[in-house]
Amino acid sequence: MNDSNINYTKEAFFHPWNLTFLIVAMLIAFTVSMTELIWPFNTVLLLASAFELIYLGNMPRQERFRRAIRSRRAVEHAKPPSQKELFHGLSKQNQRRYAKLRKIEKDIASNYRKLPYASQGMLDSHLKKINGLLDSFLSLLYQKERYDVSADGSTEREVVGAMERLRIDMEDDPPRVRAVKARRLKILEQRLDRSKKGQENLEIIKAQLETIVDVTKYIHEQSLTLRNPEEITFQLDTLLQEVEETQASVVEMEAVFGNPTDLLSAMDLFEDPDAGTDEVQDDRSRVKEQ
């Protein structure tokens, strides 16, 4: 994380230990002021101010403190968004889609309350599983919107065309130029592989979203009479397992589209041990013009 984005003095001031010190100092000063003696009150304030200035002048410079703050910020940045944040991050159309499904969930719960008391234990289990499915539905909607653009089919066609042109162009090149262009070709192959995986995972997400909708509607229809509670239990358990597998695919998609390590490795491919020679510099200049 970039240090320029962190105000270490502010972080030091709002550190729990420092806030505790300031509160204790104010309480002591208030207690002393009750004695109606001016000098002890002023002395406490002066000492507290002096310690605070020394603390704020030194603590933000400590590398150990800076590492702790950077580590905490990194954890906060990596924390997954809440359900509320996911919902507000959706398009209006998908917000309505999710809200409609939540409305069906409430109708199911209302219908379940009208059924015999003896079945309530199983029904409560159904409702918990449905709630978990709809949480996953929201997460998958969010992921789908994120990667709709990234998995655009035009990107794949563009990369395939670039690879074909590059292979033809490499046929008459000198060995060193061909070696540099081969590195570019490898990068294009990696892009193509990422695009294909992204398309596949996106189709899985779309299919899973539709399945959750269908199963929720089916349970809503069955909740009026509860003719097959065991079948509903089986449907929910099976779908929950499928959703877990889909979410694992989403994690894979994260690696496909946003792994900085892969990018750094790709950049390393352009490190040429003969970069000091003028001939290789000319070769690289020719490649950049492609």
N, C-alpha and C positions, 0 to 999 in steps of 0.2 A: 504494500500500500504506500502511496506517495506521501512523504512527510509534510509536503506543502498543504495537504488537505486536512491536517490535524493541528489544532491549536493546543499544544501541550500545556501551556499555562492555564488555560481554561479547564483542561482535563485534571490538572493538579488541584485547582481550586475546588472543583466539584467532586473530588475524590471523597468517598465516605469518611475516611479517617480525618481528613482536613475539616469537613463539615462538622464532624463530631467534636473536634477541638474547638472550633469557633462557637458552637452551641454551649459547650462546657464553660468556655471563657466568658461568654455573655451571662450565663447563669451565676458564675462566681462574682462577676462585676455587679449584677443586680443584687445578689445577696449582700455584698459589701456595701452597696449604696443604701441599704436599709439601716445601716448603723449610723447614717447621717454624718459620716466622715468623708470629706472630699478626697483627701490624698490617697487612701487605699483604692478608691474607685478609679482614679486617674492612673495609678500605678498598674493596676490589673489591665486596663485598656492599652497602656503603653507597651507592657510586656507582651500581650497578645498580638498587638500590631507588629512588634519587632520580630517575634517568632514567625508570624505569617509572611512578612516580607522576605525573611531569610529562606523560608520554605519555598515560596513562589520563585525566588531567585535561583535556587539550586535544583529543586526536584525536576523541573522540566528539562534540565540539561542531562540528567542521569540516563545513560543508555539502557539500563535495566528497566527503568520506568517507561521509557519510550517503547521498548520491546513489548512490555506488558500491555500498553495501550494499543499498539498495532495489532497484537494478537487478539485482543478483545474486539477491536473494530472488524477484524477479519472474520471472527465467529459471527458477529452481528450481521455482516454482509452476506455470509453464507447461509444464514437462517432462512428457511423456506417461508414464503409469504403466508399470512393468515387467510382463513376462508373469506373474511371481509375484503381483504386486499385483492384476493383472486377475483372475487365477484366484481369489484369496481374496475378491475383491469380488463374485463370482457367488453365486447361490443354490445350495443343496446339489444341487438337481435339475440345474442347468446344469453344476455341477462334475462330476457323474457323467457327464453327456452328453459333456463335453469329454474326460474321462479315458477313456471308452470308445473315442473316436475315436483317441486316442493309443495305446491298446492295439492297435487295428487297424493303425496305422502300424508298430508294432514287429513285428507278425505279417508285414506286407508285407516289411519288411527281412529277417526271418528266412527267408522264402520266396525272396527274391532271392539270398541267399547260397548257396542250393542249386542255382542255375541255372548254365549254362556261364560260364566265366571270360571268354569273348570278349564277353559281353553286359554285363559289370559296369560299363563306362563309362557306358552308357545308363541302367543301373539306378541308379547313384549319382546321376545327374542327376534321375531320377524322385523319388528319396528327398528330395533337396534341395527340389524343387518341392512335394512333399507336406508337408514340414515348414513351408514358407512358407505353404501353404494353411491348415494347422492353427493357425499363429500368427494369421492373419487371422480364422479361425473364432473364436478366443478373443476377439479384439478386437470382432468383430461381436456375439458373445453379450453382452459387457459393454455395448456401445452399446444393444442391444435392451432390456436390463433397465433402463437409464437412462431410456429414452424410452417404455416401455410405459405408464407412468402419464401422462406429458406428452401423449401422443397419444390419450388417452381420447376416445371418440366422444361422451361426454356433454358435454364441453366445447364441441364444435362445435354441438350442439343448443342448449346454453345461450346461446351467442353469437348464433346465428341468431334465437332467440326474443327476445333483448334488442334486436336490430336492428329486428325487426318492430314491437315495442312502441314503440321510440323514434321510428320514422318516423311512426307514427300519432299519437304525442303531439306531434310537431313541427308538425303541420298547422295548428293554431290558435294557435301561439305568435307573439308579436311578433318582429320581425326580429332584434333583439339576442339574445333568448333562443334563437331558432332557430339563430343563428350559433354560439353556445356548444355547443348540442346537436349541431350538425353536426360539431364537432370530436370530440365523444365518439363519434359514429357512425363517423368515420374510424378511430379507435382500434379500435373493434369490428371493422371491416372488416380491419384489419391482423391482429387476433387470429384471425379466421376463416381468412385466407390462411395464417397460420402453422400452424394446426391441420390444414388440408388437406395442406400440404406435409409435415408431420410424419407423417400417416397414410400418405402415399404412400411416403416414405422407409422407414418402418417395415415396410411390406409388402415392399419391395425387400430389406431385410435378412433378413426371414424366409425369403423365397424363396432368397436366396443361401446361407443356412445349410443349408437342405435340399439344395441342389445340391452343396455341399461334402461333405455326408454321403454322398449317392448316389455321387458320383465316387470317394470314398475306398473305399467298399464294392466298387464295380466294379473298381477297381485291385487290391483284395485278392483278389477272385475270379480275376482274370487272372494274379495273381502266382504261382499254383500251376503254371501251364504257360507263361505269357508267350507266348501265341499271336499277339498283335497289339501288339508294343512301339511301333510307329509310331503306332497309334491312341491308345495311352495317352499318348504324348508330345503328340499333337494335343489330346487332352482336357485335359491339364494346362495347356498353353499357353493354350488358350481360356479355361479357368476362371480362371487367374491374371489374365488381362486383364479378365475380368468382375469379379473381386474388386476390382481397382484402381478400376474405375468405381464399384463399390458404396461403397468407402471414400471416394471423392470425394463421393458423395451423403451420406455420414455427416458429412463436413466441412460440407456445406451445411446439414445438420440442426442442427449446432452453432450455425450462424449464425441459423437459424430460431428456435431455442428459447432462446438465451442471449446475444443481442447487446445489451450495455448501451447502445450508441450509439442503437439504435432506440428504446429506452426513454426516453433523454434527449430524443430528437427528439419523441417523443410527448408528453412533459411540456411541451416548448416550445410545443406547439399551444395550450396553455391560457394562454399569455401574452397578455393583452388590452391593447391600447394605451389603452383607455378605462377601465382598472381603477380610476381615481381617482374616478369618478362613482358616486353612491349607487345610481343606477338599475341599472348593470351589476352592482354588488355584490349587489343584490336578485335580479337574474337568475341569478347564479351560485349563490346560496343555494337558489333554486328547483331548479336542476339537480342539486345535491347531494342534494336530497330525493328525486330520482327513483329 
